[in-house]
């Protein structure tokens, strides 16, 4: 993710944001909340892909991109931790 414009300047374009959100496990409701937090109201009837496309077309500051990254990676980390805890509780599953 990210393209170099000049030395020390990195940016994410709409395709980067779209790819990140498509690969995430964020559900429609969370994506709608994400858009609403940016002041964009989208119809609940829109598909997940339509919502992601609308979010990806928005301009994003570094802070906003960091928040999106945190939200998408938190789900993966918490699932990994839960699975590890399950294995620690039940060693017979190994």
Backbone atoms as SQL, in Angstrom:
CREATE TABLE atoms (id INTEGER PRIMARY KEY, chain TEXT, resi INTEGER, resn TEXT, atom TEXT, x REAL, y REAL, z REAL);
INSERT INTO atoms VALUES
  (1, 'A', 1, 'UNK', 'N', 0.840, -1.167, 0.000),
  (2, 'A', 1, 'UNK', 'CA', 0.000, 0.000, 0.000),
  (3, 'A', 1, 'UNK', 'C', 0.881, 1.224, 0.000),
  (4, 'A', 2, 'UNK', 'N', 0.515, 2.189, -0.783),
  (5, 'A', 2, 'UNK', 'CA', 1.195, 3.458, -0.771),
  (6, 'A', 2, 'UNK', 'C', 2.097, 3.639, -1.976),
  (7, 'A', 3, 'UNK', 'N', 2.119, 4.836, -2.471),
  (8, 'A', 3, 'UNK', 'CA', 2.945, 5.208, -3.607),
  (9, 'A', 3, 'UNK', 'C', 3.864, 6.341, -3.165),
  (10, 'A', 4, 'UNK', 'N', 5.050, 6.399, -3.740),
  (11, 'A', 4, 'UNK', 'CA', 5.987, 7.485, -3.427),
  (12, 'A', 4, 'UNK', 'C', 5.806, 8.596, -4.450),
  (13, 'A', 5, 'UNK', 'N', 5.615, 9.808, -3.969),
  (14, 'A', 5, 'UNK', 'CA', 5.532, 10.974, -4.831),
  (15, 'A', 5, 'UNK', 'C', 6.891, 11.658, -4.859),
  (16, 'A', 6, 'UNK', 'N', 7.456, 11.865, -3.716),
  (17, 'A', 6, 'UNK', 'CA', 8.773, 12.464, -3.562),
  (18, 'A', 6, 'UNK', 'C', 9.405, 11.824, -2.341),
  (19, 'A', 7, 'UNK', 'N', 10.657, 12.096, -2.142),
  (20, 'A', 7, 'UNK', 'CA', 11.344, 11.504, -0.997),
  (21, 'A', 7, 'UNK', 'C', 10.600, 11.796, 0.299),
  (22, 'A', 8, 'UNK', 'N', 10.217, 10.746, 1.026),
  (23, 'A', 8, 'UNK', 'CA', 9.541, 10.918, 2.306),
  (24, 'A', 8, 'UNK', 'C', 8.044, 11.117, 2.208),
  (25, 'A', 9, 'UNK', 'N', 7.486, 11.193, 1.013),
  (26, 'A', 9, 'UNK', 'CA', 6.032, 11.381, 0.879),
  (27, 'A', 9, 'UNK', 'C', 5.411, 10.101, 0.346),
  (28, 'A', 10, 'UNK', 'N', 4.515, 9.521, 1.113),
  (29, 'A', 10, 'UNK', 'CA', 3.826, 8.301, 0.707),
  (30, 'A', 10, 'UNK', 'C', 2.333, 8.569, 0.783),
  (31, 'A', 11, 'UNK', 'N', 1.576, 8.077, -0.195),
  (32, 'A', 11, 'UNK', 'CA', 0.135, 8.239, -0.151),
  (33, 'A', 11, 'UNK', 'C', -0.544, 6.954, -0.591),
  (34, 'A', 12, 'UNK', 'N', -1.786, 6.795, -0.195),
  (35, 'A', 12, 'UNK', 'CA', -2.602, 5.655, -0.611),
  (36, 'A', 12, 'UNK', 'C', -3.674, 6.185, -1.554),
  (37, 'A', 13, 'UNK', 'N', -3.826, 5.544, -2.700),
  (38, 'A', 13, 'UNK', 'CA', -4.882, 5.981, -3.611),
  (39, 'A', 13, 'UNK', 'C', -6.163, 5.196, -3.340),
  (40, 'A', 14, 'UNK', 'N', -7.210, 5.502, -4.103),
  (41, 'A', 14, 'UNK', 'CA', -8.509, 4.867, -3.853),
  (42, 'A', 14, 'UNK', 'C', -8.447, 3.352, -4.032),
  (43, 'A', 15, 'UNK', 'N', -7.618, 2.874, -4.948),
  (44, 'A', 15, 'UNK', 'CA', -7.506, 1.421, -5.142),
  (45, 'A', 15, 'UNK', 'C', -6.886, 0.761, -3.914),
  (46, 'A', 16, 'UNK', 'N', -5.900, 1.416, -3.304),
  (47, 'A', 16, 'UNK', 'CA', -5.284, 0.867, -2.089),
  (48, 'A', 16, 'UNK', 'C', -6.314, 0.745, -0.971),
  (49, 'A', 17, 'UNK', 'N', -7.104, 1.796, -0.778),
  (50, 'A', 17, 'UNK', 'CA', -8.128, 1.794, 0.280),
  (51, 'A', 17, 'UNK', 'C', -9.185, 0.732, -0.021),
  (52, 'A', 18, 'UNK', 'N', -9.601, 0.669, -1.284),
  (53, 'A', 18, 'UNK', 'CA', -10.617, -0.318, -1.677),
  (54, 'A', 18, 'UNK', 'C', -10.112, -1.744, -1.448),
  (55, 'A', 19, 'UNK', 'N', -8.885, -2.024, -1.861),
  (56, 'A', 19, 'UNK', 'CA', -8.309, -3.358, -1.670),
  (57, 'A', 19, 'UNK', 'C', -8.219, -3.715, -0.188),
  (58, 'A', 20, 'UNK', 'N', -7.810, -2.752, 0.625),
  (59, 'A', 20, 'UNK', 'CA', -7.712, -2.988, 2.068),
  (60, 'A', 20, 'UNK', 'C', -9.075, -3.335, 2.655),
  (61, 'A', 21, 'UNK', 'N', -10.094, -2.546, 2.315),
  (62, 'A', 21, 'UNK', 'CA', -11.426, -2.777, 2.876),
  (63, 'A', 21, 'UNK', 'C', -12.060, -4.061, 2.343),
  (64, 'A', 22, 'UNK', 'N', -11.835, -4.372, 1.065),
  (65, 'A', 22, 'UNK', 'CA', -12.376, -5.617, 0.514),
  (66, 'A', 22, 'UNK', 'C', -11.758, -6.839, 1.183),
  (67, 'A', 23, 'UNK', 'N', -10.478, -6.754, 1.520),
  (68, 'A', 23, 'UNK', 'CA', -9.815, -7.895, 2.141),
  (69, 'A', 23, 'UNK', 'C', -10.087, -7.979, 3.644),
  (70, 'A', 24, 'UNK', 'N', -10.685, -6.934, 4.200),
  (71, 'A', 24, 'UNK', 'CA', -10.968, -6.929, 5.642),
  (72, 'A', 24, 'UNK', 'C', -12.233, -7.727, 5.938),
  (73, 'A', 25, 'UNK', 'N', -12.449, -7.939, 7.208),
  (74, 'A', 25, 'UNK', 'CA', -13.653, -8.653, 7.643),
  (75, 'A', 25, 'UNK', 'C', -14.684, -7.696, 8.218),
  (76, 'A', 26, 'UNK', 'N', -14.551, -6.412, 7.895),
  (77, 'A', 26, 'UNK', 'CA', -15.531, -5.439, 8.374),
  (78, 'A', 26, 'UNK', 'C', -16.869, -5.690, 7.689),
  (79, 'A', 27, 'UNK', 'N', -17.921, -5.742, 8.467),
  (80, 'A', 27, 'UNK', 'CA', -19.258, -5.962, 7.928),
  (81, 'A', 27, 'UNK', 'C', -19.878, -4.675, 7.412),
  (82, 'A', 28, 'UNK', 'N', -21.019, -4.822, 6.768),
  (83, 'A', 28, 'UNK', 'CA', -21.714, -3.661, 6.201),
  (84, 'A', 28, 'UNK', 'C', -22.005, -2.592, 7.243),
  (85, 'A', 29, 'UNK', 'N', -22.464, -3.019, 8.418),
  (86, 'A', 29, 'UNK', 'CA', -22.835, -2.054, 9.457),
  (87, 'A', 29, 'UNK', 'C', -21.622, -1.233, 9.883),
  (88, 'A', 30, 'UNK', 'N', -20.490, -1.887, 10.071),
  (89, 'A', 30, 'UNK', 'CA', -19.274, -1.168, 10.486),
  (90, 'A', 30, 'UNK', 'C', -18.791, -0.238, 9.377),
  (91, 'A', 31, 'UNK', 'N', -18.903, -0.664, 8.122),
  (92, 'A', 31, 'UNK', 'CA', -18.521, 0.188, 7.005),
  (93, 'A', 31, 'UNK', 'C', -19.439, 1.411, 6.906),
  (94, 'A', 32, 'UNK', 'N', -20.735, 1.199, 7.141),
  (95, 'A', 32, 'UNK', 'CA', -21.662, 2.330, 7.146),
  (96, 'A', 32, 'UNK', 'C', -21.323, 3.319, 8.255),
  (97, 'A', 33, 'UNK', 'N', -20.932, 2.804, 9.415),
  (98, 'A', 33, 'UNK', 'CA', -20.528, 3.666, 10.526),
  (99, 'A', 33, 'UNK', 'C', -19.251, 4.430, 10.184),
  (100, 'A', 34, 'UNK', 'N', -18.348, 3.775, 9.502),
  (101, 'A', 34, 'UNK', 'CA', -17.109, 4.414, 9.078),
  (102, 'A', 34, 'UNK', 'C', -17.409, 5.593, 8.151),
  (103, 'A', 35, 'UNK', 'N', -18.291, 5.370, 7.183),
  (104, 'A', 35, 'UNK', 'CA', -18.681, 6.446, 6.262),
  (105, 'A', 35, 'UNK', 'C', -19.416, 7.556, 7.007),
  (106, 'A', 36, 'UNK', 'N', -20.301, 7.175, 7.899),
  (107, 'A', 36, 'UNK', 'CA', -21.063, 8.163, 8.662),
  (108, 'A', 36, 'UNK', 'C', -20.141, 9.012, 9.534),
  (109, 'A', 37, 'UNK', 'N', -19.105, 8.408, 10.078),
  (110, 'A', 37, 'UNK', 'CA', -18.131, 9.147, 10.864),
  (111, 'A', 37, 'UNK', 'C', -17.409, 10.204, 10.051),
  (112, 'A', 38, 'UNK', 'N', -17.392, 10.017, 8.757),
  (113, 'A', 38, 'UNK', 'CA', -16.782, 10.990, 7.845),
  (114, 'A', 38, 'UNK', 'C', -17.822, 11.958, 7.279),
  (115, 'A', 39, 'UNK', 'N', -19.076, 11.843, 7.761),
  (116, 'A', 39, 'UNK', 'CA', -20.126, 12.750, 7.317),
  (117, 'A', 39, 'UNK', 'C', -20.858, 12.314, 6.066),
  (118, 'A', 40, 'UNK', 'N', -20.690, 11.063, 5.666),
  (119, 'A', 40, 'UNK', 'CA', -21.341, 10.533, 4.468),
  (120, 'A', 40, 'UNK', 'C', -22.399, 9.520, 4.893),
  (121, 'A', 41, 'UNK', 'N', -23.638, 9.774, 4.515),
  (122, 'A', 41, 'UNK', 'CA', -24.741, 8.858, 4.812),
  (123, 'A', 41, 'UNK', 'C', -25.006, 8.027, 3.557),
  (124, 'A', 42, 'UNK', 'N', -24.879, 6.726, 3.689),
  (125, 'A', 42, 'UNK', 'CA', -25.107, 5.812, 2.572),
  (126, 'A', 42, 'UNK', 'C', -26.325, 4.949, 2.868),
  (127, 'A', 43, 'UNK', 'N', -27.053, 4.544, 1.821),
  (128, 'A', 43, 'UNK', 'CA', -28.227, 3.692, 2.034),
  (129, 'A', 43, 'UNK', 'C', -27.850, 2.322, 2.604),
  (130, 'A', 44, 'UNK', 'N', -28.635, 1.842, 3.543),
  (131, 'A', 44, 'UNK', 'CA', -28.393, 0.516, 4.121),
  (132, 'A', 44, 'UNK', 'C', -28.576, -0.584, 3.083),
  (133, 'A', 45, 'UNK', 'N', -29.300, -0.269, 2.018),
  (134, 'A', 45, 'UNK', 'CA', -29.561, -1.254, 0.969),
  (135, 'A', 45, 'UNK', 'C', -28.361, -1.472, 0.060),
  (136, 'A', 46, 'UNK', 'N', -27.390, -0.558, 0.097),
  (137, 'A', 46, 'UNK', 'CA', -26.202, -0.720, -0.742),
  (138, 'A', 46, 'UNK', 'C', -25.462, -1.992, -0.355),
  (139, 'A', 47, 'UNK', 'N', -24.826, -2.603, -1.335),
  (140, 'A', 47, 'UNK', 'CA', -24.034, -3.799, -1.054),
  (141, 'A', 47, 'UNK', 'C', -22.739, -3.390, -0.355),
  (142, 'A', 48, 'UNK', 'N', -22.090, -4.353, 0.228),
  (143, 'A', 48, 'UNK', 'CA', -20.808, -4.107, 0.899),
  (144, 'A', 48, 'UNK', 'C', -19.812, -3.501, -0.086),
  (145, 'A', 49, 'UNK', 'N', -19.792, -4.007, -1.318),
  (146, 'A', 49, 'UNK', 'CA', -18.866, -3.523, -2.332),
  (147, 'A', 49, 'UNK', 'C', -19.161, -2.066, -2.710),
  (148, 'A', 50, 'UNK', 'N', -20.445, -1.702, -2.780),
  (149, 'A', 50, 'UNK', 'CA', -20.815, -0.319, -3.091),
  (150, 'A', 50, 'UNK', 'C', -20.385, 0.627, -1.972),
  (151, 'A', 51, 'UNK', 'N', -20.552, 0.196, -0.746),
  (152, 'A', 51, 'UNK', 'CA', -20.151, 1.012, 0.404),
  (153, 'A', 51, 'UNK', 'C', -18.632, 1.192, 0.400),
  (154, 'A', 52, 'UNK', 'N', -17.910, 0.119, 0.146),
  (155, 'A', 52, 'UNK', 'CA', -16.448, 0.189, 0.102),
  (156, 'A', 52, 'UNK', 'C', -16.001, 1.130, -1.014),
  (157, 'A', 53, 'UNK', 'N', -16.633, 1.037, -2.171),
  (158, 'A', 53, 'UNK', 'CA', -16.272, 1.919, -3.293),
  (159, 'A', 53, 'UNK', 'C', -16.485, 3.382, -2.925),
  (160, 'A', 54, 'UNK', 'N', -17.579, 3.678, -2.221),
  (161, 'A', 54, 'UNK', 'CA', -17.856, 5.055, -1.810),
  (162, 'A', 54, 'UNK', 'C', -16.814, 5.546, -0.809),
  (163, 'A', 55, 'UNK', 'N', -16.442, 4.711, 0.139),
  (164, 'A', 55, 'UNK', 'CA', -15.428, 5.093, 1.128),
  (165, 'A', 55, 'UNK', 'C', -14.076, 5.286, 0.446),
  (166, 'A', 56, 'UNK', 'N', -13.750, 4.416, -0.490),
  (167, 'A', 56, 'UNK', 'CA', -12.456, 4.488, -1.170),
  (168, 'A', 56, 'UNK', 'C', -12.327, 5.772, -1.993),
  (169, 'A', 57, 'UNK', 'N', -13.435, 6.288, -2.506),
  (170, 'A', 57, 'UNK', 'CA', -13.393, 7.511, -3.309),
  (171, 'A', 57, 'UNK', 'C', -13.187, 8.772, -2.474),
  (172, 'A', 58, 'UNK', 'N', -13.366, 8.662, -1.163),
  (173, 'A', 58, 'UNK', 'CA', -13.150, 9.821, -0.288),
  (174, 'A', 58, 'UNK', 'C', -11.658, 10.114, -0.187),
  (175, 'A', 59, 'UNK', 'N', -11.334, 11.358, 0.122),
  (176, 'A', 59, 'UNK', 'CA', -9.930, 11.659, 0.412),
  (177, 'A', 59, 'UNK', 'C', -9.674, 11.280, 1.873),
  (178, 'A', 60, 'UNK', 'N', -8.490, 10.770, 2.136),
  (179, 'A', 60, 'UNK', 'CA', -8.145, 10.291, 3.474),
  (180, 'A', 60, 'UNK', 'C', -6.843, 10.920, 3.926),
  (181, 'A', 61, 'UNK', 'N', -6.860, 11.451, 5.141),
  (182, 'A', 61, 'UNK', 'CA', -5.628, 11.963, 5.731),
  (183, 'A', 61, 'UNK', 'C', -4.830, 10.781, 6.273),
  (184, 'A', 62, 'UNK', 'N', -3.598, 11.046, 6.667),
  (185, 'A', 62, 'UNK', 'CA', -2.766, 10.000, 7.248),
  (186, 'A', 62, 'UNK', 'C', -3.420, 9.419, 8.498),
  (187, 'A', 63, 'UNK', 'N', -4.002, 10.284, 9.317),
  (188, 'A', 63, 'UNK', 'CA', -4.668, 9.838, 10.547),
  (189, 'A', 63, 'UNK', 'C', -5.862, 8.946, 10.214),
  (190, 'A', 64, 'UNK', 'N', -6.664, 9.342, 9.226),
  (191, 'A', 64, 'UNK', 'CA', -7.824, 8.536, 8.833),
  (192, 'A', 64, 'UNK', 'C', -7.389, 7.187, 8.277),
  (193, 'A', 65, 'UNK', 'N', -6.325, 7.166, 7.474),
  (194, 'A', 65, 'UNK', 'CA', -5.814, 5.890, 6.966),
  (195, 'A', 65, 'UNK', 'C', -5.317, 5.002, 8.105),
  (196, 'A', 66, 'UNK', 'N', -4.661, 5.613, 9.078),
  (197, 'A', 66, 'UNK', 'CA', -4.189, 4.853, 10.235),
  (198, 'A', 66, 'UNK', 'C', -5.353, 4.242, 11.002),
  (199, 'A', 67, 'UNK', 'N', -6.444, 5.004, 11.144),
  (200, 'A', 67, 'UNK', 'CA', -7.632, 4.484, 11.833),
  (201, 'A', 67, 'UNK', 'C', -8.239, 3.313, 11.070),
  (202, 'A', 68, 'UNK', 'N', -8.298, 3.421, 9.747),
  (203, 'A', 68, 'UNK', 'CA', -8.831, 2.317, 8.933),
  (204, 'A', 68, 'UNK', 'C', -7.939, 1.086, 9.098),
  (205, 'A', 69, 'UNK', 'N', -6.633, 1.285, 9.054),
  (206, 'A', 69, 'UNK', 'CA', -5.708, 0.161, 9.245),
  (207, 'A', 69, 'UNK', 'C', -5.889, -0.476, 10.619),
  (208, 'A', 70, 'UNK', 'N', -6.046, 0.350, 11.645),
  (209, 'A', 70, 'UNK', 'CA', -6.267, -0.178, 12.994),
  (210, 'A', 70, 'UNK', 'C', -7.546, -1.000, 13.064),
  (211, 'A', 71, 'UNK', 'N', -8.610, -0.514, 12.444),
  (212, 'A', 71, 'UNK', 'CA', -9.897, -1.220, 12.496),
  (213, 'A', 71, 'UNK', 'C', -9.833, -2.540, 11.733),
  (214, 'A', 72, 'UNK', 'N', -9.141, -2.559, 10.617),
  (215, 'A', 72, 'UNK', 'CA', -9.083, -3.796, 9.837),
  (216, 'A', 72, 'UNK', 'C', -8.136, -4.807, 10.450),
  (217, 'A', 73, 'UNK', 'N', -7.049, -4.363, 11.049),
  (218, 'A', 73, 'UNK', 'CA', -6.095, -5.310, 11.615),
  (219, 'A', 73, 'UNK', 'C', -6.506, -5.782, 12.999),
  (220, 'A', 74, 'UNK', 'N', -7.299, -5.015, 13.722),
  (221, 'A', 74, 'UNK', 'CA', -7.740, -5.406, 15.059),
  (222, 'A', 74, 'UNK', 'C', -8.555, -6.693, 15.010),
  (223, 'A', 75, 'UNK', 'N', -9.423, -6.821, 14.018),
  (224, 'A', 75, 'UNK', 'CA', -10.232, -8.030, 13.912),
  (225, 'A', 75, 'UNK', 'C', -9.350, -9.257, 13.716),
  (226, 'A', 76, 'UNK', 'N', -8.361, -9.142, 12.844),
  (227, 'A', 76, 'UNK', 'CA', -7.495, -10.283, 12.574),
  (228, 'A', 76, 'UNK', 'C', -6.685, -10.648, 13.804),
  (229, 'A', 77, 'UNK', 'N', -6.166, -9.643, 14.512),
  (230, 'A', 77, 'UNK', 'CA', -5.381, -9.911, 15.708),
  (231, 'A', 77, 'UNK', 'C', -6.230, -10.556, 16.784),
  (232, 'A', 78, 'UNK', 'N', -7.448, -10.071, 16.999),
  (233, 'A', 78, 'UNK', 'CA', -8.282, -10.627, 18.066),
  (234, 'A', 78, 'UNK', 'C', -8.680, -12.059, 17.758),
  (235, 'A', 79, 'UNK', 'N', -8.927, -12.387, 16.492),
  (236, 'A', 79, 'UNK', 'CA', -9.243, -13.768, 16.139),
  (237, 'A', 79, 'UNK', 'C', -8.035, -14.659, 16.379),
  (238, 'A', 80, 'UNK', 'N', -6.863, -14.165, 16.051),
  (239, 'A', 80, 'UNK', 'CA', -5.643, -14.934, 16.264),
  (240, 'A', 80, 'UNK', 'C', -5.434, -15.201, 17.751),
  (241, 'A', 81, 'UNK', 'N', -5.669, -14.197, 18.572),
  (242, 'A', 81, 'UNK', 'CA', -5.514, -14.352, 20.017),
  (243, 'A', 81, 'UNK', 'C', -6.526, -15.354, 20.551),
  (244, 'A', 82, 'UNK', 'N', -7.779, -15.261, 20.093),
  (245, 'A', 82, 'UNK', 'CA', -8.799, -16.208, 20.555),
  (246, 'A', 82, 'UNK', 'C', -8.417, -17.632, 20.190),
  (247, 'A', 83, 'UNK', 'N', -7.929, -17.850, 18.978),
  (248, 'A', 83, 'UNK', 'CA', -7.547, -19.184, 18.548),
  (249, 'A', 83, 'UNK', 'C', -6.400, -19.705, 19.403),
  (250, 'A', 84, 'UNK', 'N', -5.426, -18.840, 19.694),
  (251, 'A', 84, 'UNK', 'CA', -4.306, -19.224, 20.531),
  (252, 'A', 84, 'UNK', 'C', -4.795, -19.581, 21.930),
  (253, 'A', 85, 'UNK', 'N', -5.733, -18.809, 22.449),
  (254, 'A', 85, 'UNK', 'CA', -6.268, -19.091, 23.779),
  (255, 'A', 85, 'UNK', 'C', -7.013, -20.419, 23.783),
  (256, 'A', 86, 'UNK', 'N', -7.731, -20.702, 22.712),
  (257, 'A', 86, 'UNK', 'CA', -8.453, -21.962, 22.606),
  (258, 'A', 86, 'UNK', 'C', -7.469, -23.137, 22.642),
  (259, 'A', 87, 'UNK', 'N', -6.357, -23.005, 21.931),
  (260, 'A', 87, 'UNK', 'CA', -5.358, -24.062, 21.936),
  (261, 'A', 87, 'UNK', 'C', -4.709, -24.241, 23.302),
  (262, 'A', 88, 'UNK', 'N', -4.516, -23.124, 24.001),
  (263, 'A', 88, 'UNK', 'CA', -3.906, -23.216, 25.337),
  (264, 'A', 88, 'UNK', 'C', -4.854, -23.878, 26.325),
  (265, 'A', 89, 'UNK', 'N', -6.156, -23.639, 26.173),
  (266, 'A', 89, 'UNK', 'CA', -7.143, -24.223, 27.069),
  (267, 'A', 89, 'UNK', 'C', -7.311, -25.706, 26.779),
  (268, 'A', 90, 'UNK', 'N', -7.273, -26.048, 25.505),
  (269, 'A', 90, 'UNK', 'CA', -7.536, -27.432, 25.119),
  (270, 'A', 90, 'UNK', 'C', -6.320, -28.006, 24.377),
  (271, 'A', 91, 'UNK', 'N', -5.299, -28.475, 25.081),
  (272, 'A', 91, 'UNK', 'CA', -4.104, -29.004, 24.444),
  (273, 'A', 91, 'UNK', 'C', -4.380, -30.263, 23.618),
  (274, 'A', 92, 'UNK', 'N', -5.466, -30.955, 23.864),
  (275, 'A', 92, 'UNK', 'CA', -5.766, -32.166, 23.109),
  (276, 'A', 92, 'UNK', 'C', -6.086, -31.874, 21.643),
  (277, 'A', 93, 'UNK', 'N', -6.383, -30.607, 21.319),
  (278, 'A', 93, 'UNK', 'CA', -6.714, -30.245, 19.943),
  (279, 'A', 93, 'UNK', 'C', -5.475, -30.103, 19.083),
  (280, 'A', 94, 'UNK', 'N', -4.287, -30.112, 19.670),
  (281, 'A', 94, 'UNK', 'CA', -3.057, -29.911, 18.888),
  (282, 'A', 94, 'UNK', 'C', -2.749, -31.063, 18.011);
